[in-house]
Amino acid sequence: MIRAIFAVLLILLLGVGCTYQPLDGKQKTRHSAQGNADRMLRVEGSSVILGQAASRPLAASTLIETVYANLQVRDHDAVYDLLMRYPDIAREALLDSDLARHPAAPSLAAWLDHHAAPARGGWSALVDDRKQNPERYVQYDQQRRSLWSAFRKGNFETKADLSASKLIDRPTPWPSIDATVLKATALLASGKPSDAAPLFESAAAQANDWDLDFADRQRLFAALSYRMAGRVRQAEEMEEQVKSLAPSRLADVKDPMILRLALKTMAKGPVHSEAEVASSRMILAQLGEIELQRNSPQAALLSFRAAESKLGMRPRTEQLRLRQAEALIALDQEQPAVVMLTGLAKGEARPEALALLGLIHLRRNEIESGMAMLQESVRLTTAATHPQIHADAGLALLSIGQGQEGLSLLRSARLSFRERGDLRAVRQSLQNELRYAESEGDSNLAQQVRNQLNGSYLAP
């Protein structure tokens, strides 16, 4: 029984933070546009994204189908986790003329509305109106499908003639915004940035009171377009308006496009104080975090290494190297990860490095040495300062039959996660405790944990 529990918990333990699995086990095929767009934009599904080291392990259709499958079996934890990682793709799904009518669309819309800043969103209103007044969207949907068909073939010269003026009677501005963005995208990709920039700016202005992250994305596209057109003053005005990239909010940015655009525009813009705008080092580090969570460890590794090469004090170099080691572990390159972690274990990052080394040893079934490293990392820290270390060590103890000590560590870590507002980690901790209780046949503990899960933070 202990070995069976160990196998289950070790999978959970090593899955936190660096080994997310793709939903369909495949990377999506990438289609490049032609001409100038080949260097900057490419089409994937119903999305145009910036090139370079971008990764896209999840299509909008895959997201909404997976959300629906999890809703059918009432696995709300999986739904929350998906939408926390992929809010940008959830928005894409609701703007897609086919996916917006999917039975899971109301759940995506409710989640986006719940998390929108400012608290308006309007996504549920759009989904409801589509259902109640489908005739309003027939022509728009036909034109949109035709346009995306041309985009996928690299034909960005096709005019995006979705007239925004015909869409103003909708309860939210999203169809009008979408029409504007598509037209701007076609112009930018066909080599007309001076024509594209004002349209991106207009879309940002329309979205500003509904969904600030979406608006910031369009502002940064506008800034990039203005710079390509040589209109520096307008570019700087757009960059000044971006709200998402203050250091205090950077960890909340889950849209990798915003970060990539920021790197392309702000590096060429005016010098801001770090209190106003995050440095490229911080932006690259956050981009690495997103890539790691989206099961793109190679792209994450590149981002963390690029961050290390930039000037700045945050994040510390030791922290960036720890994240590089996690990316290497996710890439099944344990030996270079061990070399890196062994060096880090001699310095200020000793507790974190020992914890990761301990996980590697556990994965190799070297239980005694692995546990010794994890317990040393716990001794050097507190749950308040390093809750993830204490949570990992707690799970490891549970896996070898030391239930009380393991639960104590897991629960103290959970309190710290809650105090930090890391609700996703709180719920992950509860899920792990529930699995342990069920594997032990402890029905009382299992019910107590289920009650906590049912009363926790899951958004609609």
Stockholm file with secondary structure:
# STOCKHOLM 1.0

chainA/1-460         MIRAIFAVLLILLLGVGCTYQPLDGKQKTRHSAQGNADRMLRVEGSSVILGQAASRPLAASTLIETVYANLQVRDHDAVYDLLMRYPDIAREALLDSDLARHPAAPSLAAWLDHHAAPARGGWSALVDDRKQNPERYVQYDQQRRSLWSAFRKGNFETKADLSASKLIDRPTPWPSIDATVLKATALLASGKPSDAAPLFESAAAQANDWDLDFADRQRLFAALSYRMAGRVRQAEEMEEQVKSLAPSRLADVKDPMILRLALKTMAKGPVHSEAEVASSRMILAQLGEIELQRNSPQAALLSFRAAESKLGMRPRTEQLRLRQAEALIALDQEQPAVVMLTGLAKGEARPEALALLGLIHLRRNEIESGMAMLQESVRLTTAATHPQIHADAGLALLSIGQGQEGLSLLRSARLSFRERGDLRAVRQSLQNELRYAESEGDSNLAQQVRNQLNGSYLAP
#=GR chainA/1-460 SS CHHHHHHHHHHHHHHTTTCCCCSSSSCCCCEECSTTHHHHEEEETTEEEECSSCCCCCCHHHHHHHHHHHHHTTCHHHHHHHHHHCHHHHHHHHHSTTGGGSTTHHHHHHHHHHHCSSTTCCHHHHHHHHHHCGGGGHHHHHHHHHHHHHHHTTCTTSCCCCCGGGGTTSSSSHHHHHHHHHHHHHHHHTTCHHHHHHHHHHHHHHHTTTCHHHHHHHHHHHHHHHHHTTCHHHHHHHHHHCCTTSTTTGGGCCCHHHHHHHHHHHTTSCCCCTTTSCCHHHHHHHHHHHHHHTTCHHHHHHHHHHHHTSCCSSSCHHHHHHHHHHHHHHTTCHHHHHHHHHHHTTSTTHHHHHHHHHHHHHHTTCHHHHHHHHHHHHHTSCTTTCHHHHHHHHHHHHHTTCHHHHHHHHHHHHHHHHHHTCHHHHHHHHHHHHHHHHHHTCHHHHHHHHHHHHTSCCCC
#=GC SS_cons         CHHHHHHHHHHHHHHTTTCCCCSSSSCCCCEECSTTHHHHEEEETTEEEECSSCCCCCCHHHHHHHHHHHHHTTCHHHHHHHHHHCHHHHHHHHHSTTGGGSTTHHHHHHHHHHHCSSTTCCHHHHHHHHHHCGGGGHHHHHHHHHHHHHHHTTCTTSCCCCCGGGGTTSSSSHHHHHHHHHHHHHHHHTTCHHHHHHHHHHHHHHHTTTCHHHHHHHHHHHHHHHHHTTCHHHHHHHHHHCCTTSTTTGGGCCCHHHHHHHHHHHTTSCCCCTTTSCCHHHHHHHHHHHHHHTTCHHHHHHHHHHHHTSCCSSSCHHHHHHHHHHHHHHTTCHHHHHHHHHHHTTSTTHHHHHHHHHHHHHHTTCHHHHHHHHHHHHHTSCTTTCHHHHHHHHHHHHHTTCHHHHHHHHHHHHHHHHHHTCHHHHHHHHHHHHHHHHHHTCHHHHHHHHHHHHTSCCCC
//
